[in-house]
Amino acid sequence: MARILGRCTRREVREIGAEYEALTGKSFECTLRSELGGMFEKNLRDAALLRAFGETPNGDDGDAATLEDGPHEGMYLEGSAASALGSAFETFEEAAKACQHPSSTAAGVTQMGADGPFTLRRGAELLPSERGEISWRR
């Protein structure tokens, strides 16, 4: 469950939670907290809770991260990457924070078109995009 939720956007986690609660009558948040254990699962659980319920697992104020090199319009970064906070995000701020997270394997972030999701990317080389992608590097 932790691996699935760790790759979901906030909206997707909320939808999963609502469906779970409708099917079982149990709190998704409480179930998630009680069923996941260990450090790996803890990091993913905390990230899923943060995205779904607006909590900050480590108690910080949630200041938005930034990526210094970008935006690069019409460019993309190759290969998917991940972090304990997930790999696809609705906002640039969420993606930048995940990109800079200690667990991240990302060299940057690529947005899939002007209104698309922001995804963590492994490659650091900017490549021309035919799909209107926009990229930022660490």
C-alpha positions as CSV (number, residue, x, y, z in Angstrom):
1,M,0.0,0.0,0.0
2,A,2.8,2.4,0.9
3,R,4.5,2.1,-2.5
4,I,1.2,2.7,-4.4
5,L,0.3,5.8,-2.3
6,G,3.8,7.1,-2.5
7,R,3.4,7.5,-6.2
8,C,-0.1,9.2,-6.1
9,T,-0.9,12.8,-6.3
10,R,-2.8,14.5,-3.5
11,R,-6.1,14.3,-5.5
12,E,-5.6,10.6,-6.1
13,V,-4.8,9.8,-2.5
14,R,-8.0,11.7,-1.4
15,E,-10.0,9.8,-4.0
16,I,-8.6,6.5,-2.8
17,G,-9.4,7.5,0.8
18,A,-12.9,8.5,0.0
19,E,-13.6,5.2,-1.9
20,Y,-12.0,3.2,1.0
21,E,-14.2,4.9,3.5
22,A,-17.3,4.4,1.4
23,L,-16.6,0.7,1.0
24,T,-15.5,-0.1,4.6
25,G,-17.0,2.6,6.8
26,K,-13.5,3.0,8.4
27,S,-11.3,6.1,8.4
28,F,-8.7,5.8,5.7
29,E,-6.3,8.0,7.6
30,C,-6.5,5.9,10.7
31,T,-6.1,2.7,8.8
32,L,-3.1,4.0,6.9
33,R,-1.5,5.1,10.2
34,S,-2.1,1.7,11.8
35,E,-1.2,-0.7,9.0
36,L,2.1,0.6,7.8
37,G,5.4,0.2,9.8
38,G,9.2,0.3,9.3
39,M,11.2,3.2,8.2
40,F,10.5,2.8,4.4
41,E,6.8,2.5,5.0
42,K,7.0,5.4,7.5
43,N,8.5,7.8,5.0
44,L,5.9,6.9,2.3
45,R,3.1,6.9,4.8
46,D,4.1,10.3,6.1
47,A,4.3,11.6,2.5
48,A,0.9,10.2,1.6
49,L,-0.6,11.7,4.7
50,L,1.0,15.1,4.0
51,R,-0.4,15.1,0.5
52,A,-3.8,13.8,1.5
53,F,-4.5,15.5,4.8
54,G,-2.2,18.6,4.7
55,E,0.0,17.3,7.6
56,T,3.7,18.0,7.8
57,P,5.3,14.8,9.1
58,N,8.4,16.5,10.6
59,G,6.6,19.5,12.0
60,D,8.2,22.1,9.7
61,D,6.3,24.9,8.3
62,G,6.1,23.4,4.8
63,D,7.9,26.3,3.0
64,A,8.0,25.6,-0.7
65,A,11.2,24.5,-2.3
66,T,12.6,26.0,-5.5
67,L,14.8,24.7,-8.3
68,E,17.3,27.2,-9.4
69,D,17.9,26.1,-13.0
70,G,14.7,26.8,-14.9
71,P,12.1,27.0,-16.2
72,H,13.3,25.7,-19.6
73,E,10.3,25.9,-21.9
74,G,10.2,23.3,-24.8
75,M,12.7,21.1,-23.0
76,Y,12.4,17.8,-21.0
77,L,14.5,15.7,-18.7
78,E,14.8,12.0,-19.6
79,G,13.8,9.1,-17.3
80,S,11.5,8.9,-14.4
81,A,12.8,9.3,-10.8
82,A,11.2,8.9,-7.4
83,S,11.4,10.1,-3.8
84,A,9.7,9.1,-0.6
85,L,7.3,11.9,-1.4
86,G,6.2,10.4,-4.7
87,S,7.0,10.9,-8.3
88,A,4.1,12.9,-9.8
89,F,2.6,16.1,-8.4
90,E,-0.1,18.7,-9.1
91,T,2.0,21.7,-8.2
92,F,5.6,22.8,-8.9
93,E,6.2,23.4,-5.2
94,E,5.3,19.8,-4.3
95,A,7.6,18.5,-7.1
96,A,10.5,20.8,-6.2
97,K,10.3,19.7,-2.5
98,A,10.2,16.1,-3.5
99,C,13.1,16.6,-6.0
100,Q,15.2,18.0,-3.1
101,H,14.2,15.4,-0.6
102,P,17.1,13.3,0.7
103,S,15.4,10.1,-0.7
104,S,15.1,11.6,-4.2
105,T,16.9,10.1,-7.2
106,A,15.8,13.1,-9.3
107,A,18.0,15.6,-11.2
108,G,15.0,17.8,-11.9
109,V,11.3,18.2,-12.7
110,T,9.5,18.2,-16.0
111,Q,5.9,19.5,-16.4
112,M,3.9,17.7,-19.0
113,G,2.6,20.7,-20.9
114,A,1.3,24.0,-19.4
115,D,-1.5,22.4,-17.4
116,G,0.0,18.9,-16.9
117,P,1.4,17.2,-13.8
118,F,5.0,17.8,-12.6
119,T,7.1,14.6,-12.6
120,L,10.5,13.9,-11.1
121,R,13.2,13.1,-13.7
122,R,16.4,11.2,-13.5
123,G,18.3,12.8,-16.4
124,A,20.1,16.1,-16.0
125,E,20.5,16.9,-19.7
126,L,17.9,19.2,-21.3
127,L,16.4,17.6,-24.4
128,P,14.1,19.3,-27.0
129,S,10.4,18.5,-26.4
130,E,7.8,18.3,-29.2
131,R,5.0,18.2,-26.6
132,G,5.5,21.6,-25.0
133,E,7.1,20.3,-21.8
134,I,8.8,22.6,-19.3
135,S,11.8,21.6,-17.1
136,W,13.7,22.7,-14.1
137,R,17.0,21.2,-12.8
138,R,18.5,21.1,-9.3
